Amino acid sequence: METSPEQSVRRRKVFYISGFDPKGPAYYHALYAEEAQKQSRLNGMSIEVGDARRRNRFSTSWQVQTSNNALQTRTDYEVLRWDDIMRSRMRRSGPAFYWDALRTYWLYIHTGALWRILQTSYPAFLAGLYPIVFLTGFSGLAAFAALAAYASAPESIRLGGTVWTVPPVVIAVLSACLFVCVLSLSRKLENKIPYFWPLYVYSFAADHMRGRVPEMDARIQQLSREILDYITRSEDDEVLIASHSNGTVVAVLAFAAVLRADPDIAKRGPQVSFLTLGHSIPLCSFLPQATALRRALTDLGGDNGIAWVDITAPRDAACLALTDPLKASGLSAENLAEQKSKLLCVPVSQLFSPHTFRKTLLHRWLRIHFRYLMAYERATPFDYFMITAGPLTLAKRFADIPSKDGFAKFRLLQQPKMTKRPSEHPF
């Protein structure tokens, strides 16, 4: 398909994989349509976002038509779903929730994975401790309230002129009920302040890497088949696999399966591009049991014709900013292309007015974590809508921006070698 020198894409296919977010395609369609219109005021690109339509139970898509300086681009944007699996994971409550927290953090401590996260990116480590602080605080508050109630409870009460003795067991039961009520309050507050979200992410990562989420493995195989089938018959100029947050792990596993089925698929036909936003890949790959993920990273990191761009923001504590997911995972350089993933940095504070940044984003790392998919107040090469619907391929769009390799601001000490597989885990 012929294109002008300023345009490398007339037709594009985007496969988008969200992070650990229970919201489905309807939310992401509304977000894309709304934010694209905001950003179009800055990038000068006319953009029309069509209605979402469900393809099957695994995907929903919509059409995007853009015009930029008379350059027309048509994009089919498809959301590959795993939000149903996430919702089932987030329904755990009561004792099951607290047991899940205990065994998850024990696994990360026991295997040394939490220590490796601290050495690689201390902001990500602190974000991972966020739930522990709240769990400990609420547990302490609940225990204090229960003990105070037990200690101050009267041994007898007077009702209608009659003195009734209160058995100690009744006081104990009422105190225990108070303990449970205070803990339940902490779960209710989760709807207002998502302080347990990192725990859900860690818990899912731990179970997935240990093969305890078979439905996720089956879903990844299904998604990989959809991607493989599409690229094989595609006449597009670019097929872009875009993923965000924990969805980057799903994208790596799914596309590695595509490469194993057809190692040369990206060397013929359309340009295959791989975009990772706010990745958290080492949260999984640091676990000794994550052999399948490390093998997938090795496959993806080889000389396979894929253009891989990784975009993170140092102010985003929910990701491992400017951390090469291949090198950080301890992969041998012998099996990797010389420069596989281009690491790029979003200067979030420079893309908003000082007032907007201080009011809405400063110290709010979870909000920053979702900004990759949204509009900014100032024009930027990291415009998500120019990336996914504009006239240039991913590689050409960032061709003149050098990779920020060697970023060490968040690293502590020297990373150890890959932890050996531990003995059978007690949980």
N, C-alpha and C positions, 0 to 999 in steps of 0.2 A: 504494500500500500504506500503510495507516494505521499510525502509530506513536505512542507516548506522548510527552509533552513531554521526558521524560528519555532517550528512545530514538529515534535517527534511523535505526538499522540493525537490521532483523530478519534480512535475508539479505544476504550479501556475497560477492563474488568477489575473490580475491586472485591476481594474477599476480606471481610472484616471480622476479627475475632475479639470480642470484648474481654475485659478482665474479670476478676471475681466479683461480679455484680449481678444480683438477682433480677435486675430490670431487663425486660426483653426488647425485641426489635422495635416495638411501637415507641418506646422511649428514645431509642437511638435514632429513629427516623425523625421524630419531632426535634430532637437536639440538632441533628445535621441540618435540617431545613431552616430552623431558626438562626443558628449560628452562621450558616453560610450567607444568609442575607445581611447579617451584621458585618461580616468580613468583606462582603462585596463592595461596601462603601469605601474601603481602603484599597483593595487590590484592583479595582476597576473592571472586574470580571462580572459580566452578566451571568446569573446562574438561576436555573429553574430545576426544582426538585420535584419529581413526580410522586404519585401516591405509592405507598408500600403495598406489596402483594406477597402473599405467602406462596413459596414454591413447593415446599413440603414441610414435614415436621422438624426438619433440621435447618431450614434457612428461609429468610425473607429478604426481598430485594426491592430496589426502586431505581428509576432512571434519573440521571443528572445530565442536563444539557447546559453547556457553558459557551460563552462567546467572549474572547479576550483579544482586542485589537483585530477584529475580523477573523480570528482563528477559532474555528468551531470544534468542540470536543464533546463526544457523547460517552458517558460512563454508566455502566451497569454496576451498581453498588449492592453487594449481597452480604448480609449478616449471617455468619455461620453460628448456630446456636449451641450453647451449653448452659443457658441460664436456668433451665429446669433442674439440672443436676445441682446447681448452686443453691437453689431454693430448698431442695430436699435436705441439703447439708445444714442450712441455717435454721431449720425447724427444731433442732435439738434444744431441750430446756431442762431445768431442774438439775438433778444429780448427774444426768448424762452430760450436760454442758460442762460442769465443773470437772468431771472425770476426764472429759476430752481435753480440757485445758491442761490438766496435770500431766497426762501422758504425752501430749504434744510437746510441751516445754521440756519434759524429761528427755524425750528423744533428741531434741536439738542440743541439749546440754550433754547428754550421755555420748553422743557421736562426735562431739566437737564442732558441729555445724554452726551453732550459735557463736562460738568463739571465732570461727572463720568469718562470719558476717561482721562481727565487731572489727576484725583486722582489715576487712575490705572496705567497709563503709559504716562508720560509727553512727551517722544519722539513721540509716536503715535499722541498725541494731537498737537504737533508742526507740524508734517507732514500733519495733517488735516487742519491746518491754511495756509499751503503753497499756495493753490489757492487764499485765501483771500488777501494775500500780493500782489500777482501779479494782481488780479482783481482791488484792490484799487490803486495800482501803475499805471496801464495802464489807469484806469478811470480818475485818477488825471492828468496824462499826456495828455490824450485826451481833458479833460476839459480846461486845461491850454492852449493847442494849439488852441482850438476853441475860447477861450476868447481873447487870444493874437491876433489872426487873425481878430476878430471882432473889437478890439480896434484900431488896426493899419491900418485897411482898409481905403482907401481914400474915401472921399465923392463924388469925381468926377474924371474922367479920360479923357485924351485928345487923340482922335483918328483921324488922318488925318486933324488936324487943328480944329476939332470940340470938344468942351467940353461936355462930357456926365455925367449927374448926376447919381450916383449909389444909388438906393433906399435902405433904411436900411433893408428891407425884403430880398433883394438879398444877402446882406452881411450876414444876419442871416442864410439864407439857406446854403450859402457856408461854413460858420463856422460849421454848424451842419454836413455837409458832411465831413468836416475835422475830426470832432469828431468821426464819424462812421468809417472813414478810419483808424484812429489810433487804435480803438478797434478791427477792423478787422485784423490789423497787429498782435495783441496779439494772435488771434486764429491761424494765419499762423505760428507763432513761436512755437505753440504747437507741430507741426510736428518735430521740432528740440529739444525742451525741454518740456517733458511731465509734465508741472507744474499743469495742470488741472486734471490729472489722479485721485488724491484723491477726487476731487469734483465729478467725475463720480461715484466713489465707494460709497461715502456718499449719493449721490442722488439716486442711485439704491437701496441701503440698506433702505433708508427712504421709498421709494415707495413700495418696496417688502414687508417690514414688515407691511405696512398699507394696503396690499391687492390690490395695484394699478398696479400690473404687473401680470394679470391673465395668460398670456402665460408662465410666469416662474413657476407658481404653477402647470400648466398642464405639463410642461416639467419635473418637479421634480417627479410627479406621474409616468410619463412614464419611467424615469430613475430608479425609485424604483422598478417598475415591471420587468425591465430587470435584475436588480440585484437579485431580489427574484427568478425569474424563473431560473436564472443560478445556484445560490447556491443550490436550491432544487434538481437539477439533477446533480450537480457537483461531480466528482470523483477526484478532485485535492487535493493536500496536504494543500494548502493555497489559500484562496481568500482574496486578499488585496485591500481594498478601500483606495486609496491615493488621497489626495486633497491638493490644494495649495491656499494660500491667501483667497480671498472671496469665492473660491470654497469650502472651509471648511464648510461654512454655507450651501451650496447646498448639500454637502455630509451628513451633520448632518440631514437635513430635509429628504433627500432621504432614508437614512438608518434607520431613526426612523420609517418611513412608512413601511419599510421591517419588522422591529421588531413588529410593531402593527399588521401586517398581520400574522406573525409567530414568537411569542415571544421566542421560543426555537430553532430558526434556527441555531444559532451559537453554540449550545450545542451538535449538532450532525453533522456528516459529516466532511467537511474540517474545518481547523482552519480559523476562520474569523478574520482578522486583520484590524485595522483602523488607518491610518497614516495621521496626519495633519501637514502641513508644512507652517510656517509663517502665522499662523491663525490670523484672524481679527474678530472672532466671537462676542466679546463684542461690536464692532461697531454697530452690529445689535441688540444683546440681551439687550443692555442698553436702547433701545427705549421702552417705556411703551407698545406700540402696538405690540411688538414682542412676544405675548403670545404663538403662534404656535412654534416658535423657542425654547423658554424656555421649553415648554412641550417636544419637540423633544430631547433637551439636557438631560432632566430628564429620558426619555426612554433609551437614549444611555448610561447614567451614571449608570444605574442599574446593578444588578448581572445577566448578560446575556451571559457570556462566550466570550465576545469580548476582544481582546487585543488591547488597544488604546495607541499609542505612539505619543506624540506631540513634534515636533522639531521646535525650533525658534532660532534666533540669536539676542543677545542684540544690535548689531550694525544695525539691520534691523528695521528702524523706521516705516516701512509700516505694521508691525505686532505688537502685544502686547506680547513682549518677556517674556517667562517664566511666563505667566499668565494662571492660571488654568481656562479654559473657563467655567467650571461648577461652581466653587466657585465664580468667578468674576461676573457671571450672577445672583448671589443671590439665587441660588437653595438651598433648604433645604437638609441638610446632611442626614436626615432620609430616603430620597428616593434614595440616591446614594450609590454605593459600597464604601467600606472603602478607597481603592486606585484605582481609575478608570483609569485616564489618567496619563501616565508617562511623566513628563516634562523634556525634554532634551535640552541642549544648544550647538549650533555649534560655536566653537571658530574660527570665520572666519579669524581673523588676523594671527592665528597660522598655517593656512592651505595653506598659500602662502608665497613666499619669501617677505622680507620687501620691495624690489623694486617694485614687482608686486602689492602688496597691496597698497602702497602709490600712485602708478601711475594709477591704474584702479578702486580701491574700496574705498579708504579713503574718507569719507564724501559723498559717492554716495550710499545712502541708497536704491534707487530703483534698482541699479545693484545688491546690496547684497540681495535684496528681491527675486531675481530669481536664486541665486547661489545654493539653495537647489536642483535644478533640473540639475545641471551642474557639471563638473569635478573640482576637486581641484588640487593643485600642490603637495600636500602631502597626504599620506595614512591616512584614517580616518574611524571610525565606521559609520560616517554619509554619506558614499559613497552611493548615490542614486541608483546606478546600482547594487551594492551588495544587497541592500535592496529589490529592485524590481525584480532582476533576479538571485540572489545568492542562495546558498543551504540551508539557514536557514530561519525559519519563523521570522516575526517581533519581536515577544516576545523573542525568543531564541537569536536573534542577540543582543538585548540590555538587556539581563537578568542580566549581571554583572555591568551595569551602573546604579547607583542610580538616582532616580528622584530628580530634583532640586526644591523641594518645598520651599515655604517661601521666594522666591526672592522678595526683596522689594526696590531695588535700584531706580526703576523708579516710585515708588508710592509717592504720595503727600497726606499728612493728612490721615484721615480714610475714607473708603468708606461709603457712606450713605446707608440706606436701600433702597429697590426698590422703585422708584418713582411711586406714584399712577397715574392711568390713568388720563390725563388732560381732561379738557372740550374740546369740538369740536375744532379742530385746524383750524385757519383762512384760511390756504392754503389747 
